[in-house]
Amino acid sequence: MKLKYTILYVEDVAKTLEFYGKAFGFKTTFIHEAGDYGELDTGDITLAFSSLKLMSDLGKNPQKASPDAPIFEIAFETTDVGKRLKQAIDSGAQLVQDVKQEPWGQTTSYVSDMNGFLIEICSPVKKT
């Protein structure tokens, strides 16, 4: 078995896909004609979005994310954290934590998107 994709619930799938394209450079690989579901090419694992309305219609009880009380984070790895952080902020992301050198040998920063999802922009962990 393998992790194939992760689906996050959002108000507006098309706007979310557009944001992730501008902020992080991901390409949209699929959007349903109804606009309630879409996918991004993020590498080995697909990041997908489904509308809160669709999930409610399917009998689920989706909740909105909150960057003040996150229950998970999305982590995007890059070799230039500062450049990618600026790109994300210039695209509308909200700064949560500026670039920081961590004691375990990694550079991290955090933003939130328009849906309230916490996103880590980080370097690979340096192996000692």
ROKOLVEX-828349 format. One record per residue: x, y, z of N, C-alpha, C in turn; residue in one letter; residue number from 1. Coordinates in steps of 0.001 Angstrom, whole numbers, plus 500000, padded with zeros to 6 digits. Example, Ala and Ser with C-alpha at 12.3 -4.5 7.8 and 13.67 -1.06 7.14 Angstrom:
rec n_xx 513190	n_yy 494310	n_zz 507800	ca_xx 512300	ca_yy 495500	ca_zz 507800	c_xx 513200	c_yy 496700	c_zz 507800	resn A	resi 1;
rec n_xx 512850	n_yy 497750	n_zz 507080	ca_xx 513670	ca_yy 498940	ca_zz 507140	c_xx 512900	c_yy 500030	c_zz 507870	resn S	resi 2;
END
This chain:
rec n_xx 500837	n_yy 498834	n_zz 500000	ca_xx 500000	ca_yy 500000	ca_zz 500000	c_xx 500892	c_yy 501242	c_zz 500000	resn M	resi 1;
rec n_xx 500361	n_yy 502337	n_zz 499438	ca_xx 501106	ca_yy 503588	ca_zz 499438	c_xx 500150	c_yy 504761	c_zz 499563	resn K	resi 2;
rec n_xx 500655	n_yy 505887	n_zz 500036	ca_xx 499868	ca_yy 507106	ca_zz 500099	c_xx 499779	c_yy 507662	c_zz 498690	resn L	resi 3;
rec n_xx 498591	n_yy 507799	n_zz 498168	ca_xx 498375	ca_yy 508243	ca_zz 496791	c_xx 498067	c_yy 509735	c_zz 496706	resn K	resi 4;
rec n_xx 497129	n_yy 510199	n_zz 497558	ca_xx 496779	ca_yy 511611	ca_zz 497525	c_xx 496207	c_yy 512052	c_zz 498858	resn Y	resi 5;
rec n_xx 496209	n_yy 513360	n_zz 499045	ca_xx 495609	ca_yy 513996	ca_zz 500202	c_xx 494592	c_yy 514994	c_zz 499677	resn T	resi 6;
rec n_xx 493394	n_yy 514995	n_zz 500253	ca_xx 492340	ca_yy 515913	ca_zz 499827	c_xx 492044	c_yy 516876	c_zz 500967	resn I	resi 7;
rec n_xx 492101	n_yy 518162	n_zz 500667	ca_xx 491768	ca_yy 519201	ca_zz 501633	c_xx 490451	c_yy 519849	c_zz 501212	resn L	resi 8;
rec n_xx 489649	n_yy 520240	n_zz 502186	ca_xx 488328	ca_yy 520804	ca_zz 501918	c_xx 488401	c_yy 522329	c_zz 501943	resn Y	resi 9;
rec n_xx 487904	n_yy 522951	n_zz 500882	ca_xx 488041	ca_yy 524393	ca_zz 500687	c_xx 486729	c_yy 525017	c_zz 500213	resn V	resi 10;
rec n_xx 486615	n_yy 526324	n_zz 500373	ca_xx 485446	ca_yy 527053	ca_zz 499863	c_xx 485429	c_yy 527070	c_zz 498337	resn E	resi 11;
rec n_xx 486560	n_yy 527424	n_zz 497724	ca_xx 486618	ca_yy 527633	ca_zz 496276	c_xx 487792	c_yy 526849	c_zz 495695	resn D	resi 12;
rec n_xx 487495	n_yy 525757	n_zz 495022	ca_xx 488533	ca_yy 524881	ca_zz 494480	c_xx 489369	c_yy 525604	c_zz 493421	resn V	resi 13;
rec n_xx 488731	n_yy 526277	n_zz 492479	ca_xx 489463	ca_yy 526940	ca_zz 491383	c_xx 490418	c_yy 528004	c_zz 491917	resn A	resi 14;
rec n_xx 489958	n_yy 528840	n_zz 492845	ca_xx 490826	ca_yy 529881	ca_zz 493419	c_xx 491977	c_yy 529262	c_zz 494197	resn K	resi 15;
rec n_xx 491712	n_yy 528149	n_zz 494884	ca_xx 492763	ca_yy 527476	ca_zz 495645	c_xx 493816	c_yy 526903	c_zz 494702	resn T	resi 16;
rec n_xx 493397	n_yy 526263	n_zz 493621	ca_xx 494349	ca_yy 525730	ca_zz 492642	c_xx 495185	c_yy 526854	c_zz 492036	resn L	resi 17;
rec n_xx 494544	n_yy 527960	n_zz 491719	ca_xx 495259	ca_yy 529113	ca_zz 491155	c_xx 496298	c_yy 529643	c_zz 492147	resn E	resi 18;
rec n_xx 495911	n_yy 529770	n_zz 493414	ca_xx 496835	ca_yy 530236	ca_zz 494440	c_xx 498051	c_yy 529320	c_zz 494538	resn F	resi 19;
rec n_xx 497840	n_yy 528003	n_zz 494633	ca_xx 498955	ca_yy 527064	ca_zz 494776	c_xx 499853	c_yy 527076	c_zz 493535	resn Y	resi 20;
rec n_xx 499299	n_yy 527366	n_zz 492388	ca_xx 500112	ca_yy 527520	ca_zz 491183	c_xx 501027	c_yy 528731	c_zz 491281	resn G	resi 21;
rec n_xx 500458	n_yy 529868	n_zz 491666	ca_xx 501245	ca_yy 531103	ca_zz 491787	c_xx 502218	c_yy 531053	c_zz 492953	resn K	resi 22;
rec n_xx 501741	n_yy 530604	n_zz 494102	ca_xx 502544	ca_yy 530648	ca_zz 495325	c_xx 503661	c_yy 529615	c_zz 495353	resn A	resi 23;
rec n_xx 503419	n_yy 528430	n_zz 494780	ca_xx 504381	ca_yy 527339	ca_zz 494918	c_xx 504800	c_yy 526709	c_zz 493591	resn F	resi 24;
rec n_xx 504193	n_yy 527147	n_zz 492491	ca_xx 504591	ca_yy 526653	ca_zz 491174	c_xx 503996	c_yy 525311	c_zz 490770	resn G	resi 25;
rec n_xx 502961	n_yy 524852	n_zz 491475	ca_xx 502359	ca_yy 523563	ca_zz 491137	c_xx 501373	c_yy 523714	c_zz 489979	resn F	resi 26;
rec n_xx 501338	n_yy 522718	n_zz 489115	ca_xx 500442	ca_yy 522706	ca_zz 487962	c_xx 499156	c_yy 521960	c_zz 488308	resn K	resi 27;
rec n_xx 498030	n_yy 522511	n_zz 487861	ca_xx 496757	ca_yy 521811	ca_zz 487992	c_xx 496733	c_yy 520684	c_zz 486976	resn T	resi 28;
rec n_xx 496457	n_yy 519476	n_zz 487436	ca_xx 496395	ca_yy 518322	ca_zz 486528	c_xx 494966	c_yy 517901	c_zz 486238	resn T	resi 29;
rec n_xx 494027	n_yy 518323	n_zz 487111	ca_xx 492632	ca_yy 517956	ca_zz 486900	c_xx 491734	c_yy 518890	c_zz 487678	resn F	resi 30;
rec n_xx 490653	n_yy 519308	n_zz 487049	ca_xx 489571	ca_yy 519986	ca_zz 487767	c_xx 488267	c_yy 519465	c_zz 487174	resn I	resi 31;
rec n_xx 487378	n_yy 519009	n_zz 488029	ca_xx 486094	ca_yy 518474	ca_zz 487587	c_xx 485272	c_yy 519587	c_zz 486956	resn H	resi 32;
rec n_xx 484488	n_yy 519243	n_zz 485958	ca_xx 483692	ca_yy 520242	ca_zz 485240	c_xx 482748	c_yy 521014	c_zz 486164	resn E	resi 33;
rec n_xx 482312	n_yy 520405	n_zz 487265	ca_xx 481449	ca_yy 521109	ca_zz 488224	c_xx 482243	c_yy 522067	c_zz 489110	resn A	resi 34;
rec n_xx 483584	n_yy 521947	n_zz 489098	ca_xx 484432	ca_yy 522839	ca_zz 489884	c_xx 484547	c_yy 522482	c_zz 491353	resn G	resi 35;
rec n_xx 484021	n_yy 521323	n_zz 491749	ca_xx 484030	ca_yy 520942	ca_zz 493158	c_xx 485206	c_yy 520068	c_zz 493563	resn D	resi 36;
rec n_xx 486094	n_yy 519741	n_zz 492618	ca_xx 487235	ca_yy 518884	ca_zz 492926	c_xx 488352	c_yy 519190	c_zz 491933	resn Y	resi 37;
rec n_xx 489595	n_yy 519252	n_zz 492437	ca_xx 490742	ca_yy 519471	ca_zz 491569	c_xx 492000	c_yy 518894	c_zz 492176	resn G	resi 38;
rec n_xx 493007	n_yy 518667	n_zz 491312	ca_xx 494269	ca_yy 518069	ca_zz 491745	c_xx 495455	c_yy 518869	c_zz 491226	resn E	resi 39;
rec n_xx 496541	n_yy 518817	n_zz 492006	ca_xx 497806	ca_yy 519449	ca_zz 491640	c_xx 498887	c_yy 518394	c_zz 491490	resn L	resi 40;
rec n_xx 499821	n_yy 518641	n_zz 490591	ca_xx 501010	ca_yy 517808	ca_zz 490468	c_xx 502045	c_yy 518359	c_zz 491444	resn D	resi 41;
rec n_xx 502265	n_yy 517637	n_zz 492537	ca_xx 503228	ca_yy 518061	ca_zz 493558	c_xx 504365	c_yy 517064	c_zz 493698	resn T	resi 42;
rec n_xx 504474	n_yy 516144	n_zz 492758	ca_xx 505506	ca_yy 515115	ca_zz 492842	c_xx 504870	c_yy 513751	c_zz 492963	resn G	resi 43;
rec n_xx 505386	n_yy 512937	n_zz 493861	ca_xx 504906	ca_yy 511562	ca_zz 494003	c_xx 503495	c_yy 511459	c_zz 494585	resn D	resi 44;
rec n_xx 503104	n_yy 512423	n_zz 495394	ca_xx 501798	ca_yy 512385	ca_zz 496053	c_xx 500961	c_yy 513559	c_zz 495549	resn I	resi 45;
rec n_xx 499746	n_yy 513266	n_zz 495121	ca_xx 498855	ca_yy 514297	ca_zz 494604	c_xx 498233	c_yy 515075	c_zz 495759	resn T	resi 46;
rec n_xx 498230	n_yy 516393	n_zz 495630	ca_xx 497510	ca_yy 517249	ca_zz 496564	c_xx 496220	c_yy 517647	c_zz 495867	resn L	resi 47;
rec n_xx 495084	n_yy 517316	n_zz 496485	ca_xx 493783	ca_yy 517564	ca_zz 495882	c_xx 492926	c_yy 518422	c_zz 496801	resn A	resi 48;
rec n_xx 491916	n_yy 519052	n_zz 496195	ca_xx 490996	ca_yy 519905	ca_zz 496937	c_xx 489568	c_yy 519562	c_zz 496541	resn F	resi 49;
rec n_xx 488706	n_yy 519508	n_zz 497539	ca_xx 487288	ca_yy 519275	ca_zz 497321	c_xx 486531	c_yy 520403	c_zz 498009	resn S	resi 50;
rec n_xx 485424	n_yy 520803	n_zz 497442	ca_xx 484670	ca_yy 521900	ca_zz 498047	c_xx 483979	c_yy 521452	c_zz 499329	resn S	resi 51;
rec n_xx 483895	n_yy 522370	n_zz 500266	ca_xx 483167	ca_yy 522112	ca_zz 501506	c_xx 481720	c_yy 521749	c_zz 501198	resn L	resi 52;
rec n_xx 481143	n_yy 522405	n_zz 500195	ca_xx 479759	ca_yy 522129	ca_zz 499820	c_xx 479587	c_yy 520696	c_zz 499345	resn K	resi 53;
rec n_xx 480481	n_yy 520230	n_zz 498481	ca_xx 480381	ca_yy 518862	ca_zz 497988	c_xx 480450	c_yy 517870	c_zz 499141	resn L	resi 54;
rec n_xx 481386	n_yy 518081	n_zz 500048	ca_xx 481529	ca_yy 517156	ca_zz 501170	c_xx 480286	c_yy 517189	c_zz 502070	resn M	resi 55;
rec n_xx 479710	n_yy 518359	n_zz 502263	ca_xx 478461	ca_yy 518457	ca_zz 503026	c_xx 477336	c_yy 517710	c_zz 502313	resn S	resi 56;
rec n_xx 477266	n_yy 517883	n_zz 500990	ca_xx 476247	ca_yy 517185	ca_zz 500195	c_xx 476411	c_yy 515670	c_zz 500275	resn D	resi 57;
rec n_xx 477641	n_yy 515204	n_zz 500497	ca_xx 477917	ca_yy 513768	ca_zz 500597	c_xx 477711	c_yy 513235	c_zz 502024	resn L	resi 58;
rec n_xx 477223	n_yy 514107	n_zz 502908	ca_xx 476918	ca_yy 513673	ca_zz 504266	c_xx 478073	c_yy 513763	c_zz 505241	resn G	resi 59;
rec n_xx 479163	n_yy 514374	n_zz 504838	ca_xx 480297	ca_yy 514570	ca_zz 505743	c_xx 480060	c_yy 515864	c_zz 506518	resn K	resi 60;
rec n_xx 480863	n_yy 516126	n_zz 507512	ca_xx 480735	ca_yy 517344	ca_zz 508307	c_xx 482061	c_yy 518103	c_zz 508272	resn N	resi 61;
rec n_xx 482434	n_yy 518643	n_zz 507092	ca_xx 483738	ca_yy 519297	ca_zz 506997	c_xx 483788	c_yy 520579	c_zz 507817	resn P	resi 62;
rec n_xx 484974	n_yy 520855	n_zz 508345	ca_xx 485205	ca_yy 522067	ca_zz 509123	c_xx 486274	c_yy 522900	c_zz 508422	resn Q	resi 63;
rec n_xx 486205	n_yy 524190	n_zz 508621	ca_xx 487226	ca_yy 525072	ca_zz 508056	c_xx 488499	c_yy 524969	c_zz 508882	resn K	resi 64;
rec n_xx 489625	n_yy 525095	n_zz 508204	ca_xx 490930	ca_yy 525076	ca_zz 508870	c_xx 491172	c_yy 526415	c_zz 509572	resn A	resi 65;
rec n_xx 492065	n_yy 526397	n_zz 510547	ca_xx 492427	ca_yy 527610	ca_zz 511262	c_xx 493938	c_yy 527625	c_zz 511484	resn S	resi 66;
rec n_xx 494643	n_yy 528649	n_zz 510969	ca_xx 496088	ca_yy 528711	ca_zz 511202	c_xx 496446	c_yy 528971	c_zz 512664	resn P	resi 67;
rec n_xx 495483	n_yy 529477	n_zz 513446	ca_xx 495713	ca_yy 529725	ca_zz 514873	c_xx 495628	c_yy 528451	c_zz 515703	resn D	resi 68;
rec n_xx 494958	n_yy 527428	n_zz 515157	ca_xx 494807	ca_yy 526158	ca_zz 515867	c_xx 494887	c_yy 525013	c_zz 514858	resn A	resi 69;
rec n_xx 496045	n_yy 524862	n_zz 514193	ca_xx 496142	ca_yy 523842	ca_zz 513150	c_xx 496124	c_yy 522433	c_zz 513727	resn P	resi 70;
rec n_xx 495573	n_yy 521514	n_zz 512946	ca_xx 495606	ca_yy 520114	ca_zz 513343	c_xx 496541	c_yy 519315	c_zz 512440	resn I	resi 71;
rec n_xx 497103	n_yy 519974	n_zz 511429	ca_xx 498105	ca_yy 519374	ca_zz 510550	c_xx 498809	c_yy 520496	c_zz 509807	resn F	resi 72;
rec n_xx 499854	n_yy 520139	n_zz 509099	ca_xx 500513	ca_yy 521097	ca_zz 508209	c_xx 500885	c_yy 520395	c_zz 506918	resn E	resi 73;
rec n_xx 500995	n_yy 521185	n_zz 505874	ca_xx 501510	ca_yy 520718	ca_zz 504598	c_xx 502953	c_yy 521207	c_zz 504545	resn I	resi 74;
rec n_xx 503896	n_yy 520368	n_zz 504163	ca_xx 505295	ca_yy 520783	ca_zz 504082	c_xx 505772	c_yy 520668	c_zz 502640	resn A	resi 75;
rec n_xx 506318	n_yy 521769	n_zz 502131	ca_xx 506912	ca_yy 521805	ca_zz 500799	c_xx 508410	c_yy 522024	c_zz 500954	resn F	resi 76;
rec n_xx 509202	n_yy 521120	n_zz 500397	ca_xx 510655	ca_yy 521177	ca_zz 500524	c_xx 511261	c_yy 521901	c_zz 499328	resn E	resi 77;
rec n_xx 512276	n_yy 522734	n_zz 499617	ca_xx 512961	ca_yy 523509	ca_zz 498599	c_xx 514397	c_yy 523774	c_zz 499053	resn T	resi 78;
rec n_xx 515256	n_yy 524112	n_zz 498124	ca_xx 516631	ca_yy 524470	ca_zz 498486	c_xx 516764	c_yy 525965	c_zz 498772	resn T	resi 79;
rec n_xx 515730	n_yy 526772	n_zz 498463	ca_xx 515777	ca_yy 528209	ca_zz 498699	c_xx 514517	c_yy 528655	c_zz 499440	resn D	resi 80;
rec n_xx 514518	n_yy 528475	n_zz 500754	ca_xx 513348	ca_yy 528764	ca_zz 501577	c_xx 512966	c_yy 530244	c_zz 501493	resn V	resi 81;
rec n_xx 513938	n_yy 531135	n_zz 501572	ca_xx 513648	ca_yy 532573	ca_zz 501536	c_xx 512970	c_yy 533000	c_zz 500241	resn G	resi 82;
rec n_xx 513470	n_yy 532529	n_zz 499129	ca_xx 512887	ca_yy 532868	ca_zz 497821	c_xx 511457	c_yy 532341	c_zz 497710	resn K	resi 83;
rec n_xx 511253	n_yy 531094	n_zz 498122	ca_xx 509921	ca_yy 530490	ca_zz 498020	c_xx 508946	c_yy 531119	c_zz 499011	resn R	resi 84;
rec n_xx 509435	n_yy 531535	n_zz 500185	ca_xx 508578	ca_yy 532231	ca_zz 501142	c_xx 508104	c_yy 533552	c_zz 500551	resn L	resi 85;
rec n_xx 509015	n_yy 534300	n_zz 499950	ca_xx 508644	ca_yy 535577	ca_zz 499333	c_xx 507623	c_yy 535366	c_zz 498230	resn K	resi 86;
rec n_xx 507832	n_yy 534351	n_zz 497398	ca_xx 506900	ca_yy 534044	ca_zz 496314	c_xx 505507	c_yy 533738	c_zz 496870	resn Q	resi 87;
rec n_xx 505458	n_yy 532965	n_zz 497944	ca_xx 504171	ca_yy 532620	ca_zz 498553	c_xx 503468	c_yy 533860	c_zz 499099	resn A	resi 88;
rec n_xx 504209	n_yy 534706	n_zz 499804	ca_xx 503628	ca_yy 535927	ca_zz 500374	c_xx 503183	c_yy 536873	c_zz 499262	resn I	resi 89;
rec n_xx 504001	n_yy 537024	n_zz 498238	ca_xx 503630	ca_yy 537876	ca_zz 497101	c_xx 502375	c_yy 537368	c_zz 496394	resn D	resi 90;
rec n_xx 502076	n_yy 536082	n_zz 496540	ca_xx 500898	ca_yy 535468	ca_zz 495915	c_xx 499675	c_yy 535475	c_zz 496820	resn S	resi 91;
rec n_xx 499822	n_yy 536011	n_zz 498043	ca_xx 498680	ca_yy 536145	ca_zz 498929	c_xx 498718	c_yy 535314	c_zz 500191	resn G	resi 92;
rec n_xx 499758	n_yy 534531	n_zz 500393	ca_xx 499879	ca_yy 533761	ca_zz 501637	c_xx 500136	c_yy 534718	c_zz 502798	resn A	resi 93;
rec n_xx 499700	n_yy 534318	n_zz 503987	ca_xx 499924	ca_yy 535112	ca_zz 505188	c_xx 501107	c_yy 534537	c_zz 505962	resn Q	resi 94;
rec n_xx 502052	n_yy 535398	n_zz 506322	ca_xx 503227	ca_yy 534969	ca_zz 507067	c_xx 502825	c_yy 534497	c_zz 508465	resn L	resi 95;
rec n_xx 503300	n_yy 533318	n_zz 508840	ca_xx 503114	ca_yy 532783	ca_zz 510185	c_xx 504452	c_yy 532784	c_zz 510918	resn V	resi 96;
rec n_xx 505531	n_yy 532351	n_zz 510223	ca_xx 506879	ca_yy 532356	ca_zz 510799	c_xx 507873	c_yy 532654	c_zz 509684	resn Q	resi 97;
rec n_xx 508722	n_yy 533632	n_zz 509904	ca_xx 509753	ca_yy 533977	ca_zz 508924	c_xx 510805	c_yy 532865	c_zz 508871	resn D	resi 98;
rec n_xx 511733	n_yy 532990	n_zz 507966	ca_xx 512805	ca_yy 532005	ca_zz 507793	c_xx 513576	c_yy 531847	c_zz 509092	resn V	resi 99;
rec n_xx 513785	n_yy 530585	n_zz 509483	ca_xx 514456	ca_yy 530287	ca_zz 510746	c_xx 515353	c_yy 529065	c_zz 510568	resn K	resi 100;
rec n_xx 516570	n_yy 529159	n_zz 511100	ca_xx 517489	ca_yy 528019	ca_zz 511114	c_xx 517174	c_yy 527184	c_zz 512347	resn Q	resi 101;
rec n_xx 516805	n_yy 525935	n_zz 512129	ca_xx 516440	ca_yy 525062	ca_zz 513234	c_xx 517667	c_yy 524300	c_zz 513749	resn E	resi 102;
rec n_xx 517685	n_yy 523935	n_zz 515039	ca_xx 518845	ca_yy 523245	ca_zz 515610	c_xx 519090	c_yy 521851	c_zz 515014	resn P	resi 103;
rec n_xx 518117	n_yy 521290	n_zz 514339	ca_xx 518299	ca_yy 519959	ca_zz 513737	c_xx 518821	c_yy 520038	c_zz 512302	resn W	resi 104;
rec n_xx 519256	n_yy 521241	n_zz 511868	ca_xx 519914	ca_yy 521377	ca_zz 510576	c_xx 518981	c_yy 521658	c_zz 509412	resn G	resi 105;
rec n_xx 517831	n_yy 522220	n_zz 509682	ca_xx 516856	ca_yy 522517	ca_zz 508635	c_xx 516482	c_yy 523991	c_zz 508704	resn Q	resi 106;
rec n_xx 516186	n_yy 524568	n_zz 507559	ca_xx 515659	ca_yy 525920	ca_zz 507488	c_xx 514150	c_yy 525802	c_zz 507286	resn T	resi 107;
rec n_xx 513383	n_yy 526525	n_zz 508096	ca_xx 511928	ca_yy 526455	ca_zz 507995	c_xx 511317	c_yy 527846	c_zz 507931	resn T	resi 108;
rec n_xx 510117	n_yy 527908	n_zz 507406	ca_xx 509250	ca_yy 529077	ca_zz 507477	c_xx 507825	c_yy 528557	c_zz 507355	resn S	resi 109;
rec n_xx 506857	n_yy 529382	n_zz 507766	ca_xx 505459	ca_yy 528972	ca_zz 507720	c_xx 504583	c_yy 530104	c_zz 507193	resn Y	resi 110;
rec n_xx 503596	n_yy 529718	n_zz 506400	ca_xx 502559	ca_yy 530628	ca_zz 505928	c_xx 501216	c_yy 529931	c_zz 506092	resn V	resi 111;
rec n_xx 500144	n_yy 530685	n_zz 505913	ca_xx 498823	ca_yy 530074	ca_zz 505794	c_xx 498221	c_yy 530534	c_zz 504472	resn S	resi 112;
rec n_xx 497408	n_yy 529675	n_zz 503894	ca_xx 496745	ca_yy 530040	ca_zz 502645	c_xx 495385	c_yy 530664	c_zz 502947	resn D	resi 113;
rec n_xx 494622	n_yy 530983	n_zz 501908	ca_xx 493333	ca_yy 531645	ca_zz 502089	c_xx 492293	c_yy 530765	c_zz 502774	resn M	resi 114;
rec n_xx 492573	n_yy 529478	n_zz 502861	ca_xx 491667	ca_yy 528542	ca_zz 503511	c_xx 492013	c_yy 528313	c_zz 504981	resn N	resi 115;
rec n_xx 493133	n_yy 528866	n_zz 505420	ca_xx 493570	ca_yy 528694	ca_zz 506798	c_xx 494500	c_yy 527519	c_zz 507020	resn G	resi 116;
rec n_xx 494952	n_yy 526866	n_zz 505940	ca_xx 495870	ca_yy 525735	ca_zz 506079	c_xx 497275	c_yy 526223	c_zz 506395	resn F	resi 117;
rec n_xx 497920	n_yy 525583	n_zz 507350	ca_xx 499292	ca_yy 525893	ca_zz 507728	c_xx 500234	c_yy 525189	c_zz 506755	resn L	resi 118;
rec n_xx 501148	n_yy 525950	n_zz 506162	ca_xx 502070	ca_yy 525418	ca_zz 505162	c_xx 503496	c_yy 525715	c_zz 505595	resn I	resi 119;
rec n_xx 504285	n_yy 524664	n_zz 505706	ca_xx 505706	ca_yy 524811	ca_zz 506010	c_xx 506472	c_yy 524835	c_zz 504698	resn E	resi 120;
rec n_xx 507361	n_yy 525806	n_zz 504565	ca_xx 508298	ca_yy 525860	ca_zz 503452	c_xx 509657	c_yy 525579	c_zz 504085	resn I	resi 121;
rec n_xx 510285	n_yy 524467	n_zz 503692	ca_xx 511476	ca_yy 524039	ca_zz 504414	c_xx 512545	c_yy 523493	c_zz 503478	resn C	resi 122;
rec n_xx 513747	n_yy 523487	n_zz 503996	ca_xx 514874	ca_yy 522865	ca_zz 503290	c_xx 514939	c_yy 521396	c_zz 503672	resn S	resi 123;
rec n_xx 515693	n_yy 520614	n_zz 502915	ca_xx 515942	ca_yy 519245	ca_zz 503368	c_xx 516700	c_yy 519291	c_zz 504705	resn P	resi 124;
rec n_xx 516495	n_yy 518299	n_zz 505524	ca_xx 517234	ca_yy 518216	ca_zz 506785	c_xx 518669	c_yy 517802	c_zz 506444	resn V	resi 125;
rec n_xx 519628	n_yy 518556	n_zz 506967	ca_xx 521034	ca_yy 518226	ca_zz 506731	c_xx 521407	c_yy 517018	c_zz 507567	resn K	resi 126;
rec n_xx 521889	n_yy 516016	n_zz 506906	ca_xx 522320	ca_yy 514803	ca_zz 507617	c_xx 523735	c_yy 515006	c_zz 508133	resn K	resi 127;
rec n_xx 523963	n_yy 514622	n_zz 509370	ca_xx 525281	ca_yy 514812	ca_zz 509964	c_xx 526097	c_yy 513565	c_zz 509896	resn T	resi 128;
END
